[in-house]
Amino acid sequence: MGEWKCKECGYNIKADAPPEKCPACDKKCEFVDTTCYIPDCGNTGKDPRL
């Protein structure tokens, strides 16, 4: 299971895949995978979309 953040409103959701429509802003938004952004996971946390 991953963690996803709505690029439009910032809503966070835990799911296997991002939803078609954001439950918070009720729009069809891009979701960014924010599951792991620590060095131990191999990511730097410097995703410009966050």
Secondary structure, DSSP 8 states (H G I E B T S, - for coil): -EEEEETTT--EEEESS--SS-TTT-S---EEE-S--SGGGT--S--TT-
